[in-house]
Amino acid sequence: MAVRFVEGLGRLDLLEAIAAAESTTGEIPVDLVRLESLPPHWQRRIRERGQRLM
């Protein structure tokens, strides 16, 4: 499963983004996680070490 973190999306927009991502990955499951829902230390770590895709 590919896990990606997104920032600034509301719940409905998140569901639409998941559907769009799944339609482009074929058989690879995708999970999008709202960055804001993570504890602050994980948010910092992802912002420091994460790789922006879009």
C-alpha distance matrix in Angstrom:
0.0 3.8 6.3 9.7 13.1 15.9 19.5 22.3 20.8 22.3 20.6 21.5 20.6 17.1 16.7 18.1 15.8 12.6 14.5 15.5 12.1 10.8 14.2 13.8 10.5 11.8 9.7 6.3 5.0 5.7 7.2 10.4 12.6 16.3 17.7 20.9 19.4 18.7 21.7 23.8 23.1 19.4 20.4 22.8 20.6 18.0 21.0 22.6 19.8 17.1 17.2 18.1 16.5 19.1
3.8 0.0 3.8 6.5 10.1 12.9 16.6 19.6 18.4 20.5 19.3 20.2 18.7 15.4 15.6 16.6 13.8 11.2 13.6 13.8 10.2 10.0 13.3 12.3 9.5 11.9 10.9 7.1 6.3 4.9 6.2 8.4 10.8 14.2 15.3 18.7 17.9 17.2 20.3 22.0 21.3 17.5 18.0 20.3 18.2 15.2 17.9 19.6 16.9 13.9 13.6 14.4 12.8 15.4
6.3 3.8 0.0 3.8 6.8 10.0 13.5 16.6 15.7 17.7 16.8 18.3 16.8 13.2 14.1 15.6 12.7 10.5 13.7 14.2 10.8 11.5 15.0 14.3 12.2 14.9 14.2 10.5 8.7 6.0 4.8 5.8 7.3 10.7 11.6 15.0 14.2 13.4 16.6 18.3 17.9 14.1 14.5 17.0 15.2 12.2 15.0 17.0 14.8 11.8 12.3 12.9 12.1 14.5
9.7 6.5 3.8 0.0 3.8 6.6 10.2 13.5 12.9 15.5 15.3 16.8 14.7 11.5 13.2 14.3 10.9 9.8 13.2 13.0 9.9 11.8 14.9 14.0 12.7 16.0 16.1 12.7 11.1 7.6 6.3 4.9 6.3 8.8 9.3 12.9 13.0 12.6 15.8 16.9 16.9 13.2 12.7 15.2 13.9 10.4 12.4 14.9 13.2 9.7 9.9 9.7 9.1 11.2
13.1 10.1 6.8 3.8 0.0 3.8 6.8 10.3 10.4 13.2 13.5 15.6 13.5 10.4 13.1 14.4 11.2 11.0 14.7 14.5 12.1 14.4 17.4 16.7 16.0 19.3 19.6 16.3 14.3 10.7 8.4 5.5 4.8 5.8 5.6 9.3 10.0 9.8 13.0 13.8 14.4 10.9 9.6 12.4 11.9 8.4 10.0 13.1 12.3 9.1 10.0 9.4 9.8 11.2
15.9 12.9 10.0 6.6 3.8 0.0 3.8 6.9 7.0 10.2 11.3 13.1 10.6 8.3 11.6 12.4 9.4 10.3 13.9 13.4 11.9 14.7 17.2 16.8 16.9 20.3 21.1 18.1 16.2 12.4 10.2 6.6 6.1 5.0 5.6 8.5 10.0 10.9 14.3 14.7 16.0 13.0 10.8 13.6 14.0 10.6 10.9 14.5 14.4 11.2 11.6 9.7 9.9 9.9
19.5 16.6 13.5 10.2 6.8 3.8 0.0 3.8 5.8 9.1 11.3 13.4 10.9 9.5 13.3 14.0 11.6 13.2 16.5 16.0 15.1 18.1 20.4 20.0 20.5 23.9 24.8 21.9 19.8 16.0 13.7 9.9 8.5 5.7 5.3 6.6 9.4 10.7 13.6 13.3 15.3 13.1 10.0 12.6 14.1 11.2 10.5 14.3 15.2 12.5 13.2 11.0 12.1 11.4
22.3 19.6 16.6 13.5 10.3 6.9 3.8 0.0 3.8 6.6 9.8 11.7 9.4 9.2 13.0 13.5 11.9 14.2 17.1 16.7 16.6 19.5 21.5 21.6 22.5 25.8 26.9 24.3 22.0 18.3 15.9 12.1 10.9 7.6 8.0 7.6 10.5 12.7 15.4 15.2 17.8 16.0 12.8 15.4 17.3 14.7 13.7 17.5 18.7 16.2 16.7 14.2 14.9 13.4
20.8 18.4 15.7 12.9 10.4 7.0 5.8 3.8 0.0 3.8 6.5 8.0 5.6 5.7 9.3 9.9 8.9 11.2 13.8 13.8 14.2 16.9 18.7 19.3 20.5 23.4 24.5 22.3 19.8 16.2 14.0 10.4 9.9 7.2 9.3 9.3 11.0 13.8 17.0 17.5 20.0 17.8 15.1 18.1 19.6 16.7 16.3 20.1 20.8 17.9 18.1 15.5 15.4 13.9
22.3 20.5 17.7 15.5 13.2 10.2 9.1 6.6 3.8 0.0 3.8 5.7 5.2 6.0 8.8 10.0 10.3 12.2 14.3 15.1 16.1 18.2 20.0 21.3 22.4 25.0 25.9 23.9 21.0 17.7 15.2 12.1 11.3 8.7 11.4 10.4 11.2 14.7 17.8 18.7 21.6 19.6 17.2 20.4 22.1 19.5 19.4 23.2 23.9 21.1 21.6 19.2 19.0 17.5
20.6 19.3 16.8 15.3 13.5 11.3 11.3 9.8 6.5 3.8 0.0 3.8 5.5 5.0 6.4 8.8 9.8 10.6 12.6 14.3 15.3 16.6 18.6 20.4 21.3 23.4 24.0 22.2 19.0 16.1 13.5 11.1 10.5 8.9 12.3 11.7 11.3 14.8 18.1 19.8 22.4 20.1 18.4 21.9 23.2 20.5 21.1 24.8 25.2 22.2 22.9 20.8 20.3 19.2
21.5 20.2 18.3 16.8 15.6 13.1 13.4 11.7 8.0 5.7 3.8 0.0 3.8 5.3 5.2 6.4 8.7 10.0 10.9 12.5 14.3 15.6 16.9 19.1 20.5 22.4 23.3 22.0 19.1 16.4 14.6 12.5 13.0 11.9 15.3 15.1 15.0 18.3 21.7 23.3 25.9 23.4 21.5 25.0 26.1 23.1 23.6 27.3 27.5 24.2 24.3 21.9 20.8 19.4
20.6 18.7 16.8 14.7 13.5 10.6 10.9 9.4 5.6 5.2 5.5 3.8 0.0 3.8 5.5 5.1 6.1 8.6 9.9 10.4 12.1 14.2 15.4 16.9 18.6 20.9 22.3 20.8 18.3 15.2 13.7 11.1 12.0 10.8 13.9 14.2 14.8 17.8 21.3 22.4 24.8 22.2 20.0 23.2 24.2 21.0 21.1 24.9 25.0 21.7 21.4 18.7 17.5 15.8
17.1 15.4 13.2 11.5 10.4 8.3 9.5 9.2 5.7 6.0 5.0 5.3 3.8 0.0 3.8 5.4 5.0 6.2 8.7 9.8 10.4 12.2 14.2 15.6 16.6 19.0 19.9 18.0 15.3 12.1 10.1 7.4 8.4 7.9 11.3 12.3 12.3 15.0 18.7 20.1 22.2 19.3 17.5 20.9 21.6 18.4 19.1 22.7 22.5 19.2 19.2 17.0 15.9 15.0
16.7 15.6 14.1 13.2 13.1 11.6 13.3 13.0 9.3 8.8 6.4 5.2 5.5 3.8 0.0 3.8 5.4 5.1 6.3 8.7 9.9 10.6 12.5 14.7 15.7 17.4 18.1 16.9 13.9 11.4 10.0 8.7 10.4 10.9 14.5 15.5 14.9 17.6 21.3 23.2 25.1 22.1 20.7 24.2 24.5 21.3 22.4 25.9 25.3 21.9 21.8 19.8 18.2 17.4
18.1 16.6 15.6 14.3 14.4 12.4 14.0 13.5 9.9 10.0 8.8 6.4 5.1 5.4 3.8 0.0 3.8 5.4 5.1 6.2 8.6 10.0 10.7 12.9 14.7 16.5 18.0 17.1 14.9 12.4 12.0 10.5 12.8 13.1 16.4 17.6 17.7 20.2 24.0 25.4 27.3 24.2 22.5 25.7 26.1 22.6 23.3 26.7 26.2 22.6 21.8 19.4 17.3 16.0
15.8 13.8 12.7 10.9 11.2 9.4 11.6 11.9 8.9 10.3 9.8 8.7 6.1 5.0 5.4 3.8 0.0 3.8 5.4 5.0 6.0 8.5 9.9 11.0 12.5 15.1 16.6 15.1 13.2 10.2 9.8 7.9 10.6 11.2 14.1 15.9 16.3 18.3 22.1 23.3 24.8 21.6 19.9 22.9 23.0 19.4 20.0 23.4 22.6 19.0 18.1 15.7 13.5 12.5
12.6 11.2 10.5 9.8 11.0 10.3 13.2 14.2 11.2 12.2 10.6 10.0 8.6 6.2 5.1 5.4 3.8 0.0 3.8 5.4 5.1 6.1 8.6 10.2 10.7 12.9 13.8 12.2 9.7 7.0 6.8 6.2 9.5 11.2 14.4 16.5 16.1 17.8 21.6 23.3 24.5 21.1 20.0 23.2 22.8 19.4 20.7 23.8 22.7 19.1 18.5 16.7 14.6 14.5
14.5 13.6 13.7 13.2 14.7 13.9 16.5 17.1 13.8 14.3 12.6 10.9 9.9 8.7 6.3 5.1 5.4 3.8 0.0 3.8 5.5 5.2 6.2 9.0 10.3 11.6 13.0 12.5 10.5 8.9 9.8 10.0 13.3 14.9 18.1 20.0 19.6 21.5 25.3 27.1 28.3 24.9 23.8 26.9 26.5 23.0 24.2 27.4 26.1 22.4 21.4 19.5 16.9 16.5
15.5 13.8 14.2 13.0 14.5 13.4 16.0 16.7 13.8 15.1 14.3 12.5 10.4 9.8 8.7 6.2 5.0 5.4 3.8 0.0 3.8 5.5 5.2 6.8 9.2 11.2 13.4 12.8 11.8 9.9 11.3 10.9 14.3 15.7 18.4 20.6 20.8 22.5 26.3 27.6 28.7 25.3 23.8 26.6 26.3 22.6 23.4 26.4 25.1 21.3 19.8 17.5 14.5 13.7
12.1 10.2 10.8 9.9 12.1 11.9 15.1 16.6 14.2 16.1 15.3 14.3 12.1 10.4 9.9 8.6 6.0 5.1 5.5 3.8 0.0 3.8 5.4 5.4 6.5 9.4 11.3 9.9 9.1 6.8 8.8 8.8 12.5 14.4 16.8 19.5 19.6 20.7 24.4 25.7 26.4 22.8 21.7 24.4 23.6 19.9 21.0 23.7 22.1 18.3 16.8 15.1 12.1 12.2
10.8 10.0 11.5 11.8 14.4 14.7 18.1 19.5 16.9 18.2 16.6 15.6 14.2 12.2 10.6 10.0 8.5 6.1 5.2 5.5 3.8 0.0 3.8 5.4 5.3 6.8 8.2 7.6 6.6 5.9 8.7 10.1 13.9 16.4 19.0 21.7 21.2 22.3 26.0 27.7 28.3 24.6 23.9 26.7 25.7 22.1 23.7 26.3 24.4 20.8 19.5 18.2 15.3 15.8
14.2 13.3 15.0 14.9 17.4 17.2 20.4 21.5 18.7 20.0 18.6 16.9 15.4 14.2 12.5 10.7 9.9 8.6 6.2 5.2 5.4 3.8 0.0 3.8 5.9 6.5 9.1 9.7 9.8 9.6 12.4 13.5 17.2 19.4 22.0 24.6 24.4 25.6 29.4 30.9 31.6 27.9 27.0 29.7 28.7 25.1 26.4 29.0 27.1 23.4 21.6 20.0 16.7 16.7
13.8 12.3 14.3 14.0 16.7 16.8 20.0 21.6 19.3 21.3 20.4 19.1 16.9 15.6 14.7 12.9 11.0 10.2 9.0 6.8 5.4 5.4 3.8 0.0 3.8 5.8 9.2 9.1 10.3 9.8 13.0 13.8 17.5 19.7 21.8 24.7 24.9 25.7 29.3 30.5 30.9 27.2 26.2 28.6 27.4 23.7 24.8 27.1 25.0 21.3 19.2 17.7 14.1 14.4
10.5 9.5 12.2 12.7 16.0 16.9 20.5 22.5 20.5 22.4 21.3 20.5 18.6 16.6 15.7 14.7 12.5 10.7 10.3 9.2 6.5 5.3 5.9 3.8 0.0 3.8 6.2 5.5 7.4 7.8 11.4 13.0 16.7 19.5 21.3 24.5 24.3 24.7 28.2 29.6 29.6 25.8 25.3 27.6 26.0 22.5 24.1 26.1 23.7 20.2 18.3 17.6 14.2 15.5
11.8 11.9 14.9 16.0 19.3 20.3 23.9 25.8 23.4 25.0 23.4 22.4 20.9 19.0 17.4 16.5 15.1 12.9 11.6 11.2 9.4 6.8 6.5 5.8 3.8 0.0 3.8 5.7 8.1 9.9 13.6 15.8 19.5 22.4 24.5 27.6 27.1 27.5 31.0 32.7 32.6 28.8 28.6 31.0 29.3 25.9 27.7 29.7 27.1 23.7 21.9 21.3 18.0 19.2
9.7 10.9 14.2 16.1 19.6 21.1 24.8 26.9 24.5 25.9 24.0 23.3 22.3 19.9 18.1 18.0 16.6 13.8 13.0 13.4 11.3 8.2 9.1 9.2 6.2 3.8 0.0 3.8 6.3 9.3 12.9 15.8 19.2 22.5 24.7 27.7 26.7 26.9 30.3 32.3 32.1 28.2 28.5 31.0 29.0 25.9 28.2 30.0 27.2 24.0 22.8 22.7 19.7 21.3
6.3 7.1 10.5 12.7 16.3 18.1 21.9 24.3 22.3 23.9 22.2 22.0 20.8 18.0 16.9 17.1 15.1 12.2 12.5 12.8 9.9 7.6 9.7 9.1 5.5 5.7 3.8 0.0 3.8 6.4 10.0 12.9 16.2 19.6 21.4 24.6 23.7 23.6 26.9 28.8 28.4 24.5 24.9 27.3 25.2 22.1 24.6 26.3 23.5 20.4 19.3 19.5 16.8 18.9
5.0 6.3 8.7 11.1 14.3 16.2 19.8 22.0 19.8 21.0 19.0 19.1 18.3 15.3 13.9 14.9 13.2 9.7 10.5 11.8 9.1 6.6 9.8 10.3 7.4 8.1 6.3 3.8 0.0 3.8 6.9 10.2 13.3 16.8 19.0 21.9 20.6 20.8 24.2 26.4 26.3 22.5 22.9 25.7 23.9 20.9 23.4 25.5 23.0 19.9 19.3 19.3 17.0 18.8
5.7 4.9 6.0 7.6 10.7 12.4 16.0 18.3 16.2 17.7 16.1 16.4 15.2 12.1 11.4 12.4 10.2 7.0 8.9 9.9 6.8 5.9 9.6 9.8 7.8 9.9 9.3 6.4 3.8 0.0 3.8 6.6 9.9 13.3 15.4 18.4 17.5 17.8 21.3 23.3 23.4 19.6 19.6 22.5 21.0 17.8 20.1 22.4 20.3 16.9 16.5 16.2 14.0 15.7
7.2 6.2 4.8 6.3 8.4 10.2 13.7 15.9 14.0 15.2 13.5 14.6 13.7 10.1 10.0 12.0 9.8 6.8 9.8 11.3 8.8 8.7 12.4 13.0 11.4 13.6 12.9 10.0 6.9 3.8 0.0 3.8 6.5 10.0 12.3 15.1 13.8 14.3 17.8 20.0 20.4 16.7 16.8 19.9 18.8 15.7 18.1 20.7 19.0 15.8 16.1 15.8 14.4 15.9
10.4 8.4 5.8 4.9 5.5 6.6 9.9 12.1 10.4 12.1 11.1 12.5 11.1 7.4 8.7 10.5 7.9 6.2 10.0 10.9 8.8 10.1 13.5 13.8 13.0 15.8 15.8 12.9 10.2 6.6 3.8 0.0 3.8 6.7 9.2 11.9 11.3 12.2 15.9 17.7 18.5 15.0 14.2 17.5 16.9 13.6 15.5 18.6 17.4 14.1 14.4 13.5 12.6 13.5
12.6 10.8 7.3 6.3 4.8 6.1 8.5 10.9 9.9 11.3 10.5 13.0 12.0 8.4 10.4 12.8 10.6 9.5 13.3 14.3 12.5 13.9 17.2 17.5 16.7 19.5 19.2 16.2 13.3 9.9 6.5 3.8 0.0 3.8 6.1 8.6 7.6 8.4 12.2 14.1 15.2 11.9 11.2 14.8 14.6 11.8 13.7 16.9 16.2 13.4 14.7 14.1 14.1 15.1
16.3 14.2 10.7 8.8 5.8 5.0 5.7 7.6 7.2 8.7 8.9 11.9 10.8 7.9 10.9 13.1 11.2 11.2 14.9 15.7 14.4 16.4 19.4 19.7 19.5 22.4 22.5 19.6 16.8 13.3 10.0 6.7 3.8 0.0 3.8 5.4 5.4 7.3 11.0 12.4 14.3 11.6 9.9 13.5 14.3 11.7 12.8 16.3 16.5 13.9 15.3 14.2 14.7 15.0
17.7 15.3 11.6 9.3 5.6 5.6 5.3 8.0 9.3 11.4 12.3 15.3 13.9 11.3 14.5 16.4 14.1 14.4 18.1 18.4 16.8 19.0 22.0 21.8 21.3 24.5 24.7 21.4 19.0 15.4 12.3 9.2 6.1 3.8 0.0 3.8 5.4 5.6 8.7 9.3 11.0 8.5 6.2 9.7 10.8 8.5 9.3 12.9 13.5 11.4 13.4 12.7 14.2 14.7
20.9 18.7 15.0 12.9 9.3 8.5 6.6 7.6 9.3 10.4 11.7 15.1 14.2 12.3 15.5 17.6 15.9 16.5 20.0 20.6 19.5 21.7 24.6 24.7 24.5 27.6 27.7 24.6 21.9 18.4 15.1 11.9 8.6 5.4 3.8 0.0 3.8 5.5 7.9 8.3 11.2 9.8 7.3 10.7 12.8 11.3 11.5 15.0 16.3 14.7 16.8 15.9 17.5 17.6
19.4 17.9 14.2 13.0 10.0 10.0 9.4 10.5 11.0 11.2 11.3 15.0 14.8 12.3 14.9 17.7 16.3 16.1 19.6 20.8 19.6 21.2 24.4 24.9 24.3 27.1 26.7 23.7 20.6 17.5 13.8 11.3 7.6 5.4 5.4 3.8 0.0 3.8 6.8 9.0 11.5 9.8 8.8 12.5 13.9 12.6 13.9 17.0 17.8 16.2 18.6 18.0 19.3 19.8
18.7 17.2 13.4 12.6 9.8 10.9 10.7 12.7 13.8 14.7 14.8 18.3 17.8 15.0 17.6 20.2 18.3 17.8 21.5 22.5 20.7 22.3 25.6 25.7 24.7 27.5 26.9 23.6 20.8 17.8 14.3 12.2 8.4 7.3 5.6 5.5 3.8 0.0 3.8 6.4 8.1 6.2 6.2 9.8 10.7 10.0 11.9 14.5 15.2 14.1 17.0 17.2 19.0 20.0
21.7 20.3 16.6 15.8 13.0 14.3 13.6 15.4 17.0 17.8 18.1 21.7 21.3 18.7 21.3 24.0 22.1 21.6 25.3 26.3 24.4 26.0 29.4 29.3 28.2 31.0 30.3 26.9 24.2 21.3 17.8 15.9 12.2 11.0 8.7 7.9 6.8 3.8 0.0 3.8 5.6 5.6 6.4 9.0 10.2 11.0 12.6 14.5 15.7 15.5 18.8 19.4 21.6 22.8
23.8 22.0 18.3 16.9 13.8 14.7 13.3 15.2 17.5 18.7 19.8 23.3 22.4 20.1 23.2 25.4 23.3 23.3 27.1 27.6 25.7 27.7 30.9 30.5 29.6 32.7 32.3 28.8 26.4 23.3 20.0 17.7 14.1 12.4 9.3 8.3 9.0 6.4 3.8 0.0 3.8 5.5 5.0 6.2 8.6 10.0 10.6 12.3 14.2 14.6 17.9 18.5 21.2 22.2
23.1 21.3 17.9 16.9 14.4 16.0 15.3 17.8 20.0 21.6 22.4 25.9 24.8 22.2 25.1 27.3 24.8 24.5 28.3 28.7 26.4 28.3 31.6 30.9 29.6 32.6 32.1 28.4 26.3 23.4 20.4 18.5 15.2 14.3 11.0 11.2 11.5 8.1 5.6 3.8 0.0 3.8 5.4 5.2 6.2 8.7 10.0 10.6 12.1 13.2 16.9 18.2 21.1 22.7
19.4 17.5 14.1 13.2 10.9 13.0 13.1 16.0 17.8 19.6 20.1 23.4 22.2 19.3 22.1 24.2 21.6 21.1 24.9 25.3 22.8 24.6 27.9 27.2 25.8 28.8 28.2 24.5 22.5 19.6 16.7 15.0 11.9 11.6 8.5 9.8 9.8 6.2 5.6 5.5 3.8 0.0 3.8 5.4 5.0 6.1 8.5 9.7 10.3 10.6 14.2 15.5 18.1 19.9
20.4 18.0 14.5 12.7 9.6 10.8 10.0 12.8 15.1 17.2 18.4 21.5 20.0 17.5 20.7 22.5 19.9 20.0 23.8 23.8 21.7 23.9 27.0 26.2 25.3 28.6 28.5 24.9 22.9 19.6 16.8 14.2 11.2 9.9 6.2 7.3 8.8 6.2 6.4 5.0 5.4 3.8 0.0 3.8 5.5 5.3 6.1 8.6 10.1 9.8 13.0 13.6 16.3 17.5
22.8 20.3 17.0 15.2 12.4 13.6 12.6 15.4 18.1 20.4 21.9 25.0 23.2 20.9 24.2 25.7 22.9 23.2 26.9 26.6 24.4 26.7 29.7 28.6 27.6 31.0 31.0 27.3 25.7 22.5 19.9 17.5 14.8 13.5 9.7 10.7 12.5 9.8 9.0 6.2 5.2 5.4 3.8 0.0 3.8 5.5 5.1 6.1 8.5 9.5 12.9 14.0 17.2 18.6
20.6 18.2 15.2 13.9 11.9 14.0 14.1 17.3 19.6 22.1 23.2 26.1 24.2 21.6 24.5 26.1 23.0 22.8 26.5 26.3 23.6 25.7 28.7 27.4 26.0 29.3 29.0 25.2 23.9 21.0 18.8 16.9 14.6 14.3 10.8 12.8 13.9 10.7 10.2 8.6 6.2 5.0 5.5 3.8 0.0 3.8 5.5 5.1 5.9 7.5 11.2 13.2 16.3 18.4
18.0 15.2 12.2 10.4 8.4 10.6 11.2 14.7 16.7 19.5 20.5 23.1 21.0 18.4 21.3 22.6 19.4 19.4 23.0 22.6 19.9 22.1 25.1 23.7 22.5 25.9 25.9 22.1 20.9 17.8 15.7 13.6 11.8 11.7 8.5 11.3 12.6 10.0 11.0 10.0 8.7 6.1 5.3 5.5 3.8 0.0 3.8 5.4 5.2 4.6 8.2 9.8 12.7 14.8
21.0 17.9 15.0 12.4 10.0 10.9 10.5 13.7 16.3 19.4 21.1 23.6 21.1 19.1 22.4 23.3 20.0 20.7 24.2 23.4 21.0 23.7 26.4 24.8 24.1 27.7 28.2 24.6 23.4 20.1 18.1 15.5 13.7 12.8 9.3 11.5 13.9 11.9 12.6 10.6 10.0 8.5 6.1 5.1 5.5 3.8 0.0 3.8 5.8 5.6 8.2 9.0 12.4 13.8
22.6 19.6 17.0 14.9 13.1 14.5 14.3 17.5 20.1 23.2 24.8 27.3 24.9 22.7 25.9 26.7 23.4 23.8 27.4 26.4 23.7 26.3 29.0 27.1 26.1 29.7 30.0 26.3 25.5 22.4 20.7 18.6 16.9 16.3 12.9 15.0 17.0 14.5 14.5 12.3 10.6 9.7 8.6 6.1 5.1 5.4 3.8 0.0 3.8 6.1 8.8 10.6 14.2 16.1
19.8 16.9 14.8 13.2 12.3 14.4 15.2 18.7 20.8 23.9 25.2 27.5 25.0 22.5 25.3 26.2 22.6 22.7 26.1 25.1 22.1 24.4 27.1 25.0 23.7 27.1 27.2 23.5 23.0 20.3 19.0 17.4 16.2 16.5 13.5 16.3 17.8 15.2 15.7 14.2 12.1 10.3 10.1 8.5 5.9 5.2 5.8 3.8 0.0 3.8 6.7 9.6 12.8 15.4
17.1 13.9 11.8 9.7 9.1 11.2 12.5 16.2 17.9 21.1 22.2 24.2 21.7 19.2 21.9 22.6 19.0 19.1 22.4 21.3 18.3 20.8 23.4 21.3 20.2 23.7 24.0 20.4 19.9 16.9 15.8 14.1 13.4 13.9 11.4 14.7 16.2 14.1 15.5 14.6 13.2 10.6 9.8 9.5 7.5 4.6 5.6 6.1 3.8 0.0 3.8 6.5 9.3 12.0
17.2 13.6 12.3 9.9 10.0 11.6 13.2 16.7 18.1 21.6 22.9 24.3 21.4 19.2 21.8 21.8 18.1 18.5 21.4 19.8 16.8 19.5 21.6 19.2 18.3 21.9 22.8 19.3 19.3 16.5 16.1 14.4 14.7 15.3 13.4 16.8 18.6 17.0 18.8 17.9 16.9 14.2 13.0 12.9 11.2 8.2 8.2 8.8 6.7 3.8 0.0 3.8 6.3 9.3
18.1 14.4 12.9 9.7 9.4 9.7 11.0 14.2 15.5 19.2 20.8 21.9 18.7 17.0 19.8 19.4 15.7 16.7 19.5 17.5 15.1 18.2 20.0 17.7 17.6 21.3 22.7 19.5 19.3 16.2 15.8 13.5 14.1 14.2 12.7 15.9 18.0 17.2 19.4 18.5 18.2 15.5 13.6 14.0 13.2 9.8 9.0 10.6 9.6 6.5 3.8 0.0 3.8 5.8
16.5 12.8 12.1 9.1 9.8 9.9 12.1 14.9 15.4 19.0 20.3 20.8 17.5 15.9 18.2 17.3 13.5 14.6 16.9 14.5 12.1 15.3 16.7 14.1 14.2 18.0 19.7 16.8 17.0 14.0 14.4 12.6 14.1 14.7 14.2 17.5 19.3 19.0 21.6 21.2 21.1 18.1 16.3 17.2 16.3 12.7 12.4 14.2 12.8 9.3 6.3 3.8 0.0 3.8
19.1 15.4 14.5 11.2 11.2 9.9 11.4 13.4 13.9 17.5 19.2 19.4 15.8 15.0 17.4 16.0 12.5 14.5 16.5 13.7 12.2 15.8 16.7 14.4 15.5 19.2 21.3 18.9 18.8 15.7 15.9 13.5 15.1 15.0 14.7 17.6 19.8 20.0 22.8 22.2 22.7 19.9 17.5 18.6 18.4 14.8 13.8 16.1 15.4 12.0 9.3 5.8 3.8 0.0
